[in-house]
């Protein structure tokens, strides 16, 4: 759309009757007004504001105005780019050290604007930036293990073991009596879960807090827990929320607290944080509870706990280091996850093809990719796993098509190239070397098991993961 605007403005033959050169202030002022307009007639007013800018713009200006409005600048700027740029600008001699500091602070508050303002006053001002309820947070992430002995080697003995729930990660924050919910992708989902807000208000004590949790769906009649794919519908849905609450109620499983009553708890040990969590949570059946936990140094007891979790339908277990601090935004050896080994990978869709026959009009086969140093490398085509008809336990081809259409970059025949944003979990028989795809590898018999709206593209498998799976297959 930006390129279309550029061509139109560049090639127009008639100049506007009244025009003046655009300034940064004018563009910024018009864009800011867009957010203040609401109610009847607001669409026409917003259109007029953008039309005014485009009328007075040249080709290049038009391109960037349109891309800004669409929220799709496509200039390749990522968090690491901003981090390194700030470090270079404020201390080029010690930029590596400063970049690490900026990254630590950003993981805490997720606001480069606040970091920039602090650096203008001096590097020591960064130490004053801490957690703040009401904002999204880069959560601490676990590393994977396949053996309980490896888990104890990383986390030490004794360690805390907890159930790994098949739900989605939710950071619950409260500030000035306002409760907000954020996913691990930093997306706010407060409006989709008014039932969770009500439970939090009644069952978590504290003037302000940040609680890390897993929200799990269950069947309202049988009380059996449902897989993630069922509850993912509620993450996506923005309308008819009341109906979904009845069909897909949820339970909060709180497992950590990192801020309470004006104080950050990230430097406290996990053992201390767990005690605080248990004091502030009022347990209510099928509403909210603390995660099921044991503390042990016995591999035998740990395996018994693991198998019981699997028998209950949980994904596996988490193993946590008792004396560990909380490190936001990091895959770090303070906690690990262990679940039955399955051949599945989280990958991102980079292109898709329209179906034929009864699937005509839907995008029904997808090229999926891993990543390497910010680039996306295709590893195969997957055309099975989604549902044709609406179901509580699966994403449909129609829903996936609606998700992908706004991300289309280009079209050629029945194939479209899309912006890499949609993450899916894919199972496969094995991976083999292949010249067909840019990764140099291809999955055999792939199948989509889940659409993962809770996952960021930073969470997808890397090329190293693919290579490791290939070596494992060769050895077997």
N, C-alpha and C positions, 0 to 999 in steps of 0.2 A: 504493500500500500504506500509505503514511503517513496519507493521508486516511481510509482504511478504519479504521485503528487509532484515529484521532481520533474518528470517529463512534461506534465501539463503546464506547470508554471514556467518551465524553460522555453516551451514552444508556443506559448500563447501569443496571438498576433495583436490583440488589442489591450492596451494598458488601461487600468482602472482610472475613472475620472478623478477621484480623490485618493491619493496614495502618499504614504510617507515611509521613510526608512524605519525598519524595525529596530528596536533597542532591546537589550536584555530585560530591562525593567518592564517594558510593555508586554513582552512575551510572558514573563513570570507573573505579571499582574493578571492577565487574561486567564492563564492556566489556574491560578489560585482561585479566581472567581468561580470556576467550574464546580469546585467542591462546596461552595456556599449556596449554590442555587438548588432549590427543591420545590416540589409542588407543581400546581397547574401552570403550564406555559414554560416550565424550566428547560424542556428539551429544545424549544425554539431559541431560547436565550443562549443556551450553551452552544448551539450550532452557530449562532451569530458571532459569538466570541471567537470561535475557531475560524470561521469564514473571514473575519476581519484580519486575523493573522495571516491566513493563506493569501488573501487578496494583496497584501503588502509585502509578500515574501518573494524572493527569487527561488530558483529551482532547489538549490541545496538547503536553503532555510525551510522550504516547504517539506522536504523529506524528513528533516529532524523534528519539525513540529508534529507531523502526523505520527511518527514513531514514538514521540513522547506521549502523545494522547493515548496511543494504543498500549503504552507500557512495554514496548518491544524495541528498545534502542539497537540491539544486535551489534554492539561495539566491542564485545569480547571482554568486558570488564567484570572480573570476579572479585570475591572477597580478598583473595591473595594479592590482586593488583592494587587495590586500595590500601591494604596493609603495607605493602612494600613502598608504595608511593609516599605514604605518610612518613615512613621511616627515613626514606631518602631526603624528603623535604626538611625534616626537623633535626636529623643527625646523620649526615651522609657518612661520617667516619665510623660510626658505630651502628650502622643501619641494621645489621643482622640481629644484634642484641635488642635494639629497639623494636624490630619487627616481631620478635618473640614476645616481648612485653605487650605490644599492641594486640597480638593474637589472644593472649591470656585475658586481657581486659575486654576484648570484643566478645569472647566466649561468655563472659559474665553479663554484659549488658546489651549486646547486639545492636550497637548504635555508633556508627563511624562519625556521625555529626558531633556527638558528645566527646568522643576521643579527640577529634580535630580541635574543638574548642579548648579542651584541657591542654593539648600540646602547645597551643598558642601562648598559654600562660607559663609553660615549662614542663619538662618531662616528669617532674615529681608529682604534678597534678594527676597523673594517671593512677597513682596509688589511692587517690580519693574516690575513684570510680569503683562501685561495687554492684552487687545484685540489687535489682529494683523490682518489686512486685508490679504486675500490670503489663510487663513486657514479655515477649517471647524469649526463650532461653535455649542455647545450644546444649543439649543434655549430654551427660556422660554416657559413653557407649561401651558395650562389652566386647571382648575378643572371644573367638570360638575355640572350644576344645572338644575332643572326642573321647577322652579318657578321664576318669575322676582323679587319677594320680597326677595328671597334668594340671588339673584344676587346683589341687592342693599345692603343687609345686609353685604355681603362679601366685596364689592367694595366701599361702601359708596355712599352718594348722594351729589351733582350730580355725574354721571358717564358717560363715553363715551360708546356709543353703535355703533357697526360696523357690517356690513354684514359678515356672516361666509360663505366663498366661498367653493364650491365643487371642489377644485383643490389640488395641493400639495405644501407643504411649501418649499420655496427656500430662502436661505441666499445668497444675491448678494454682492460680495466683489470686490473692486478695489484697486490695489496697483501698483505703478509705471506703470500706464497705462495698466496693465493686469487685465482683468475682469474674475472672476471665479464664478461658481455657485455650491452650495452645498445643499443637501437635509437634512432633520432633522435626517437622519441616518448617517450623516457625509460623504456621498458619493458624489464625484464630478461628476456633470453632464454637465459640460461646453461644451463638444464636441457634446452632443445631442441637444443643443439649441443655434446654431449660430444666429438664429433670435432674441433671447432674448438678446444676447451679443450686437448685433447691436442697438437694442432699448435702452438698458442701456447706451451705449456709447453716444447716441444722446440726451437722455432725462433725465439723472440724473447728476446734476452738482456736481463737487467735485474732488479734486486731488486724494483723496483716501477715501473710505467709506465702511461701512457695513450696508446694508439695508435688513430688514426682510420683506418677501412678500409671497403671495400666487399666484401661476401661474395657470391660468384656461384656458381650451380649449374651442373653439367655432366652430360652423359650418361656413365655409367661405361663403356660399351662403345665408343661412337664418339669420346668425349672432346670432343664439341662442346658449347659453352656453351649454356645454356638461358635463356629469358627470365625476367624477374622472377616472373611468375605461377606458374612451376613451383616456385621456391624459397619462395614465400610460404606454401606448404603446411607447410613445416617451421617457420615462425614460429608458425603457429596450432596445430600438433599438439603434444599433451602426452603422448601414449601411443604405444607401438610405435615408439619413436625409432630403435631398432636397424635395423628394416626400412627406414625412410626413409633412413637413412644409406647403406644399400646401393643403394637406388633413386635417391636424389638427393644424391650427394656434393657437397661445396662446396669452393671455393678462396677463400682470403683474399687480397685485393689491398690491401696497406697503402699509404697515401699521405701520412700525416702522423704525427708524434709530438709530443705537447704536454706530456709529463711523463716524467721519467726519473730514477730513483735519488734521490728526495727533492727534486728541483728542477723547478719549473715552467718550461716552455720557451715559453710563449705570447708573451713579449716578444722572443724570438729571431726572426730573419728566416726566411721559408720556405726560402730557400736553405740556411741553416744547419741547419734542422730536417730537411731532406731528407738531408743528409750524415749526420746522426746516425741517421736511420731506416735508411739503407743499411748502417750499421755493426752495428745490432742485429738485423737480419732475416737469418736463414739461409734462403735460397731453396730450396724443394722443389717439384718439378713437381706441379701440380694439388693442392698443399696450401697453399702460401703464397708470395707474391712481392711485391716492391714494384711499384707501378703503372708501366706503360710510360710513359716520359717522354723528351721532347727539350726542349732550350733553344734558342730561335732568335729572331731579330728579322726574319726573312724571311716575308712573307705567302705567298710561293710555297711555301716549305717547310712552313709551317703548314697550308696547304690540302692539300698532299700527305699530310701526317700525318693530317689529318682524314679524307680519303677512304680511306686505308688502314685506319683504325679502323672505318669503316663497312663496308668490304669484309670485315673480320674478324667482323662481326656486333655490334660495339659500338654503344652508343646515340649516340655522338658524342665530343666532347672537352671537357676542362676546361682553361681557361687561367688561370694563377696568377701573381700579382705576386711577383717574386723577393725583394724587400726588405720584404714585408708581415709584420706580426705576426699572431697567431691571435686572432680576435675571436669568442668563443663566442656562439651564439644570434643571430647577425646575418646579414641579407642585405646584404652589403657588397662594395664593388668591389675586394676583394683577390683574388677569384677569380670567374670567369664560366663558364657552360656554353654550349656551342653544339652543336646537333643539328639534323637535317633538320626544317624547319618542318612541323608537323602540326597539324591542327585538333583539339586535344584539351585538356581541362581537368580538373583535379582538383576534384571536387565532393563534397558530403556528402549522404547520403540522409536525408530528413526524414519521409517517409511511404512506405507501400507497399500494394500490393493483392494479395489472394490470387488465384491462377490458377484456371482451370476445366479440365475434361477431364483429359488426362493430366498436367497441371500442378496439379491440385487438391491443396490442402493445403500448397502452397508459396507464399511471397511472391514473385511473378514480375515485377511492374512497380513501378518506383520513381520517386518524385518526388525530384529532386536540387536542391541549392541552392548558391549562392555566399554570400559574407558581405559585410556592410557595417557597420562599427563595432559588432561583436559580435552583430549580428542576422543571421539566415539568410533569404535571399530566394530563392524557388524560380525555377528557370530551365527547367523542363521535366520530362517523364516519359520514362523510358527502360525498354524492356521486352525488349531483345535484347542478346546478347553473352555471357551466361553459358551454361554447359553443362547439359544435362539428365542426363548420366551422368558418373560420376567420371572425371577425366582428370588426367594429370600436368601439363598445361599450361593449366588453367583452373579457376575457381571454379564450383561447381554451384549451381543454384537451391536445392537442399536445404541446402547449406552456408551460403548467404546467409540463408536462412530461419532457421537455427539462430543465426546471428550477430545477426539483427534482433529475434528474439522476446523476449530479455531486456530489450531497450531500448524495448518498446512502452509508450507513455504513455496512449493511448486508442484505442478501436475504434469504428467506425461502419460497419455493414454489412460489406462485404468489405475495407474499407480501414482501415489502422492508422496512427496517428501515432507516430513513434519519436524517441527522444532522438538528436540529431545527433552520431554518433560514427563511423559507417562511411564511410570515404573511398573513392571509386572514380574511376578515370580514364575519361573519356567522350569519344569522338570524335563529330564531327557534320559535316553538310554546310555549314551556315552558321547564323548567329544573326540573328533578326529581332525587331523590336519586337512586343510582344504584351500585351494587357490581361489575359490568362488567368492569368499568374503574377505573384507579388508583386515580382519584380525589374523587371517591365515588359518582359522579353525572353523569348524561347523559342528553344531549339535545334531545328533541323530534322534529322530522321533521326539521332537520337542512338543511340549504341551503347556499352555498357560494354566497355572493353578489358582493364582490370585492377581487381581489388580491391587496395587499397593499405593493408595493415595497418601498413606502415612510416611512413605519413603521419599527421600530426596534423591536427585540424580547423583549426589555425592556418595550415596549408599550403594550404588550398583557395583557389580563385580568388576574387578580390574583384569587386565590382560594377564597379569601374574596368576590370578585365581584360575583363569581358563587354562593356562599352561600347567598349573599344579594338578588340575583335574585330569588333564591329558596324560601326565606322567603316572598318576594313580591308575588310570585305565590301562596304560601300557604294562604296568607292574602286575595288575590283576590278570 
